[in-house]
């Protein structure tokens, strides 16, 4: 039997025990030590009444409540519930009058006053409503908990799909740019074409195999950035000057794969004019504070007018929104240069919650 069945059995055992206890010590023949005869009569009476209460409870749990939650019109269900209640109360009274009193307790009253009959009728109603209400409350509580879990799972699945989509955009975007570069080098019969292809394969290998991980050591992220810079230098030659400063306190600190890559790629993309370009990178990691600044010249029109801008930096901003609770990300133009400043509190990483379903 599964867990749910055992929980139902436990519920009825607890309910029966409580009723047995109250029946023994609140009966008219109350004793400090109830007799075995009284125990047997009370236990059998409660078991017989369960034959009425159990169907009433499961009718409400598995027939009435599901339809009540789904069905827009409630009037007919209300009528059905009222008729069902009358039926179970009648069955309850029949069980007491014609089974329990004459064959179990042997104390069937000879006559009833109207007041006594009314009191017994209301007792029957409340006795049934009591157990039905407790069971229905537990059922509704569990349904609410499951609804919250399902809602959270749907939100998590949506965000996870969005995160994977954002990462998947980087690969074809980068590959498109690099293939164009290799095509140009091959047409010019450049001697750097084989080295360019080799470095490209290393970067693609990282993108394929490492970005499937939730986090990677920052030294791996920086290494792929170094490879990318070398790849760009092979592409542009002396027209490109790169200055990178790195201050890494702990090279094993974990970061999201390719979280810095859009910054680096964006710098080369918008600083690749015909003249000499100088691009400045600064990466600093102290404890859990990661600070990155990138400064590159703007060739020609404003960077916002470039049609490719819609992939890189907006993609990165959305990744930061999904993965880190504490970060700042600003970029602006100044004196024909494009400046990006990024600060991330790596301790605020929320990706484990986002990807916990991946194990």
N, C-alpha and C positions, 0 to 999 in steps of 0.2 A: 504494500500500500504506500501511496505517496504521502508527502508531508501534509498536504491539505486534508486528506482523510483522517490522519492522526490528530490534527488540530480540531476537527469536528468531533471526533470521539472524546477528546479531552474536554471540549466545551460541555458536552452533554454529561460527562462524568462529574464535572465540577458543579454543574447546575443541579443534577440529581442529588449530589452529596449535600448541597446547601438546603434543598427542599426537605431532604430526609432529616437533617439536623433540626431545622425549624419545626418540622412536623412532630418530632419526638419531644422537644422541650417546650413547645407552645400548645400542645394538645390539651384537651380538657382533663385528661388523666395524667397531668404533668407530674413527673417524679424526678428526683435528683439522679436516680439510676433507673432509666426506663427498662421495663421488662422485655424479655425476648419476644413475647407475644406481641407487644406494642411495636417493637422494632420490625417484626415480620409484616404486620398489618400496614404500617406506615410505608415500608419499602415497596410492598406490592402495590399499594394505592398509587404511589408516585410513579412506579413503572407503567401502570395502566394509563395514567393521565399523560405520560409521555407519548402514548400511542395517538393521542389527539394533538399534542403540542408540536411534535416533530413534523408531521405533515403541514401544520400551519406555518411553521418557521420556514420550511423549504419551499412552500408555495410562494411566500413573500420574497425569499432570497432569489430564487431562480426563475420565477414567473412574473411576479408583480413588479419588482424593482427594475429588472432589465427593460420591461416594456414601458414602465413609468419614465425612465430616463430617455428612451428613444422616441416614444410616441408623442406627437405634438398635442393631440386632444386628450385631456385627462379626465373628462367627465365620465365616460363609459368605464374607464378603469376604476374610478372612485365608486361607481355603482357596483362593479364586480367585487371590489375589495369589501364593500359593505355586506354584500350577499355572502361572500366567503366567510366573513367574520361571524355572521349569524349562524352559518352552518357549523363552524367549529365550536361556537359557544353551545349550540344545541347538542352536538356530539359530546361535548364536555359534560353537560348536565345529564345526558343519557347514560354516560359511563358511570357517573356517580350514583344516580338513582337506581339503575337497573343492574349494575355489576359490583361496584365497590361496596355500597351500603349493604345489599342483601348477601353477598358472598365473601366479602373480605372483612369488613369491620363489624358486621351484624348489628348495626345500630341505626337502621333506617327509621327516620321520624314518621310517625303515623299521620300527622296533620301539619300543614304549613299555614301560617298567617300570611297575608299579602306582603307585610313588611319583611318577614323572614324570607319569602320567595324572592322579593326584589333585592334584598341584601345578598343572597346567595348568587343571584344572576349577575350582579355587579362584581362580585368576587371572582366569578368565572371569567368575566370579560377582562378584568385587570390581571388575572393570573396568566391568561393567554397573551395579552398585550405586553406584559412584562418581559417574557422570554422572546417574543417576536421583536419587541423594541430593542432589546440588547443585541440580538443577532443582527438585526437590520443596521444598527449603529456600527457594529463591527464591519459588516459588509460594505457600507457606504464609506467608512474610513479607509478600508483597504482599496476600494475603487479609486478614491481620491489620491491615495499614495501612488497607486499604479499609474494614474493619469499624469501626476506630476513627473514620475520617472519617465513615462513615455514622451512627455513634452520635452523634458530635458534631453532625452536620447535623440529626438528629432532635431532639436536645436544643435546638439553636438554633431550629429551626422551632417547637417547642413553646413556648419562651420568647417568641419573636417573636409568636406567635399570642396568648399571654397578655398581652403588652404592648399589642398593638393592641386587645385586648378591654378592657383597663383604660382605655385612652384613649377607647374608644367609649362606655364607661359615663358618662363625664363629660358628654358632649353631651346625651343625653336627660334625664339627671338635672338638669342646669342648665336645660334648656329647659322641663321640666315645672314647675319652680319659677317661672320667669319668665312662662310663659303663665298660670299661676294669678294672678300679680300683675297682668298686663295685663288679665285678665278682671275682676279686682276694680276696677281703675281705670276700665275702660270702663263697668262697671255704675254707678259713682259719677259718670260723665261728667266725669272729671278732665281738666283742660287739659294735663296732662303726658303723657297717653297717646301722642300722636304722637311726642314726643321719646323716650319709652320704647321704642317700636317701632323707631325709627331706631337708637338705641344698641344695642338687641338684635340688629338685623341686622348691625351692625358686628362685634359679638362673635361671632356665628354665622359670619360670613364668615372671621374669623380661625381659628375652630375647624375649618372645612371645608378651607381652603386651606393654612394654615400648619402645622397639627399633623401633616400628612403628612411634614413635613421631620424629619430626625433631630435637628437642633438649630436654634435661632434665637438672634439677639442678645438679650441680657437686656433691652435697651431696648424691644423689641417685647413681651416678656412683661409688663413693667411698664406699658406703654401699655394693654394689654388689661385689666390690673388697674385702672388709673385709670378706664377706660371702665365697667368693672363697678361700681366704687364710685359713679360718677356715676349709673349706672342705679339703684342701690339708693337713692341719695339722692332721686332723682325719685319712687321708690316710697314711701319712708317720710317724706320731708319733714323737718320740724324735729324729729321724734322720733328722728332718727339723727344722731349726731355722730361724725365720722371724723377721726382724727389719723394722718397717715402721715409717717414720716421715711424719707428715702432717701439713702443715701451710696454712690454707685456710682463706683468708681475708673475702670472701663473699660466704657463702655456697649455695646461690641461683643463682650464676652465671651459665649461660647455656652452656652446652657442647653437642657434638654429642654423642648419646648413644653408649656404648661399644667402644669408641675411645681409651680408655686406657686398655681395657681388653686383647688385643693381647700381650701387653707388659708383663702383669702379668702372663698370661698363658705360654708365651714363657720362662719366668724365671724358672718356676717350671718344664717345660718340659725338659729343658737342665740342670737342677740341681738335678735330681732325681736318682742319683747313689746309690750304696749300702752304702757309707759312710755318715757321718754327713755333711749336707749342711747348709750354711747360706746365706740367700738372703736379700739384702738391698733394700728398697724402699724409695724414697723421692718424695713427691708431694707438690709443692708450688704454691699457687695462690695469686698473688698480682695484684690488679686491673684487667686488662685483660690479664696478662701474666701468662700462665700456664707452669710450668717447672716440668718435671718428669725425674727422674734418677732411673735406675734399674741395680743392680750388682748381678750377680749370678755365682757360680762356674761352670766350664765346666767339665763334667765327661767324660773321655775317649777321643774320637776323636774330632776334631774341629766341632763347631756347624754348619759350612757351609756344612759339609758332611752328616749331618742328613737329611734323606729324607723328614721329615715333615717341614723343614724350609721354603719350598715354599709356605705355606699358611699364617702363622702368620704375620711376619714382612713385607713382600712384600704387603700383603693385607692392612696392616695399612698404609704403605707409599702411596698406591694408594688412599685410603680414604682421607688422608691429602691433596693430590694433587687436589682432587675433591672439598673438603669442605673448605679449608683454604688457603688464598692467602699469608699469612705470617707465616712461620713455619720453624723449623730446626729439622732434625731427623738424628742422627748418631748412629752407633753401631760398636763396635770393640772388639777385644780380647786383654787382657793384663794380664800377670801373671796367666794363667789358669782361668781367669774370663772373663765373657762376660758382656760388659758394653753397656747400651743403654741410650742416652740422647735425650730427646724430649722437645722442646720449641714451644708453640703455642701462637700466638697473637689471642685471642678469638674474638677480635673486627674485625678481617679480615674474619669472617665466611661468606662463599658464598653459603651455603646450601639453603637459602631462595630463591635464584634465581634458583637453581637446582630443588627444589621441589615445586615451586610456583603453578604448575598445579594441585597439590594435594589439594589446598585450605587451 
